[in-house]
Amino acid sequence: QLPVLAAMPPRSIFRPCIDLHEGVVKQIVGGSLRDGAGSRPTTNFVSQDSPAAFAQMYQRDGLRGGHVIMLGPGNTDAAKEALKAYPRGLQVGGGITIDNASDWLDAGAEKVIVTSWLFQDNQFSEERAAALSKRVGRENVVIDLSCRRKATSLGWFVATNRWQTVTDFAITADSLQRLSAYAAEFLVHAADVEGLCQGIDQELVEALGKWSPIPCTYAGGGRSLDDLKLVDRLSNGKVDLTFGSALDIFGGQGVRYQDCVQWNKAALAAAHP
């Protein structure tokens, strides 16, 4: 049974995902990704269904703005399969550069998601951000600010290279304002809690709600529909939420996919009475 919605109509929405690893839909613990021979990530779920099957389900249920993330090599064909099944309905990220961004948009991506390419020697390149925005259009770019905390500093710092490299680029009100000149949306994976189903980073969600001048989606740690309500409240409806390992369609126990679909329908109805 769907929990009773809050008296205030929901404004944050659920954003779906298709995480690809070795060409297969999986849910993994974000902080466990490592390069090197014999290094295997901690895997929560491996799907028997194709990427296209998930994309078609999201299209059927009217879910837009979800993301397809390619975690490492061997995922190109799988990602294109998903985009073909739901053209202009999904964003795509993982290995996106100025040289291939247009190709992914031509393949059916709603937007391209970029992180690591924007950083040279772990330093953010405003020149690259401007060039990509000019090449494909700011409206077609999502900047992924996947981040981690540092033991020696307060706050959150962008993590690149599949979350293995923590840069010195801090997420702040000023940095988000600066980046918003080159993107239409932000996607923020809280890599320290990604895949653990132990709760969201509430401080980060609240900060994003206050600081982000453009639409923003948070991912990491969501474990129940109450977390969607919490994100809505903490961010004042300005941040959307992605569930991963907790979702029943990914083998989870905490969140029913159909409850998320109904939540989004309620949000849409409230926004367009």
Secondary structure as the mmCIF struct_conf table of DSSP 4:
data_model
#
loop_
_struct_conf.conf_type_id
_struct_conf.id
_struct_conf.beg_label_comp_id
_struct_conf.beg_label_asym_id
_struct_conf.beg_label_seq_id
_struct_conf.end_label_comp_id
_struct_conf.end_label_asym_id
_struct_conf.end_label_seq_id
HELX_LH_PP_P HELX_LH_PP_P1 LEU A 2 ALA A 6
BEND BEND1 ALA A 7 MET A 8
HELX_LH_PP_P HELX_LH_PP_P2 PRO A 9 PRO A 10
BEND BEND2 SER A 12 SER A 12
STRN STRN1 PHE A 14 PHE A 14
STRN STRN2 CYS A 17 HIS A 21
TURN_TY1_P TURN_TY1_P1 GLU A 22 GLY A 23
STRN STRN3 VAL A 24 ILE A 28
HELX_RH_3T_P HELX_RH_3T_P1 GLY A 30 SER A 32
BEND BEND3 GLY A 36 GLY A 36
TURN_TY1_P TURN_TY1_P2 ALA A 37 GLY A 38
STRN STRN4 THR A 43 VAL A 46
BEND BEND4 GLN A 48 ASP A 49
HELX_RH_AL_P HELX_RH_AL_P1 PRO A 51 ARG A 60
TURN_TY1_P TURN_TY1_P3 ASP A 61 GLY A 62
BEND BEND5 GLY A 65 GLY A 65
STRN STRN5 GLY A 66 MET A 70
BEND BEND6 GLY A 72 GLY A 74
HELX_RH_AL_P HELX_RH_AL_P2 THR A 76 ALA A 85
BEND BEND7 TYR A 86 TYR A 86
TURN_TY1_P TURN_TY1_P4 PRO A 87 ARG A 88
BEND BEND8 GLY A 89 GLY A 89
STRN STRN6 LEU A 90 GLY A 93
BEND BEND9 GLY A 94 GLY A 95
TURN_TY1_P TURN_TY1_P5 ILE A 98 ASN A 100
HELX_RH_AL_P HELX_RH_AL_P3 ALA A 101 ASP A 106
TURN_TY1_P TURN_TY1_P6 ALA A 107 GLY A 108
BEND BEND10 GLU A 110 LYS A 111
STRN STRN7 VAL A 112 VAL A 114
BEND BEND11 THR A 115 THR A 115
HELX_RH_3T_P HELX_RH_3T_P2 SER A 116 LEU A 118
STRN STRN8 PHE A 119 GLN A 120
TURN_TY1_P TURN_TY1_P7 ASP A 121 ASN A 122
STRN STRN9 GLN A 123 PHE A 124
HELX_RH_AL_P HELX_RH_AL_P4 GLU A 126 VAL A 136
HELX_RH_3T_P HELX_RH_3T_P3 ARG A 138 ASN A 140
STRN STRN10 VAL A 141 ASP A 144
STRN STRN11 CYS A 147 LYS A 150
TURN_TY1_P TURN_TY1_P8 ALA A 151 THR A 152
STRN STRN12 SER A 153 THR A 160
TURN_TY1_P TURN_TY1_P9 ASN A 161 GLN A 164
STRN STRN13 THR A 165 ALA A 170
HELX_RH_AL_P HELX_RH_AL_P5 ALA A 173 LEU A 179
TURN_TY1_P TURN_TY1_P10 SER A 180 ALA A 181
BEND BEND12 TYR A 182 TYR A 182
BEND BEND13 ALA A 184 ALA A 184
STRN STRN14 GLU A 185 HIS A 189
STRN STRN15 ALA A 190 ALA A 190
TURN_TY1_P TURN_TY1_P11 ALA A 191 GLY A 195
BEND BEND14 LEU A 196 LEU A 196
BEND BEND15 GLN A 198 GLN A 198
HELX_RH_AL_P HELX_RH_AL_P6 GLN A 202 TRP A 211
BEND BEND16 PRO A 213 ILE A 214
STRN STRN16 CYS A 216 ALA A 219
BEND BEND17 GLY A 220 GLY A 220
BEND BEND18 SER A 224 SER A 224
HELX_RH_AL_P HELX_RH_AL_P7 LEU A 225 LEU A 234
TURN_TY1_P TURN_TY1_P12 SER A 235 GLY A 237
STRN STRN17 VAL A 239 THR A 242
TURN_TY1_P TURN_TY1_P13 SER A 245 ALA A 246
STRN STRN18 LEU A 247 LEU A 247
HELX_RH_3T_P HELX_RH_3T_P4 ASP A 248 PHE A 250
TURN_TY1_P TURN_TY1_P14 GLY A 251 GLY A 251
BEND BEND19 GLN A 253 GLY A 254
STRN STRN19 VAL A 255 VAL A 255
HELX_RH_AL_P HELX_RH_AL_P8 TYR A 257 ALA A 271
#
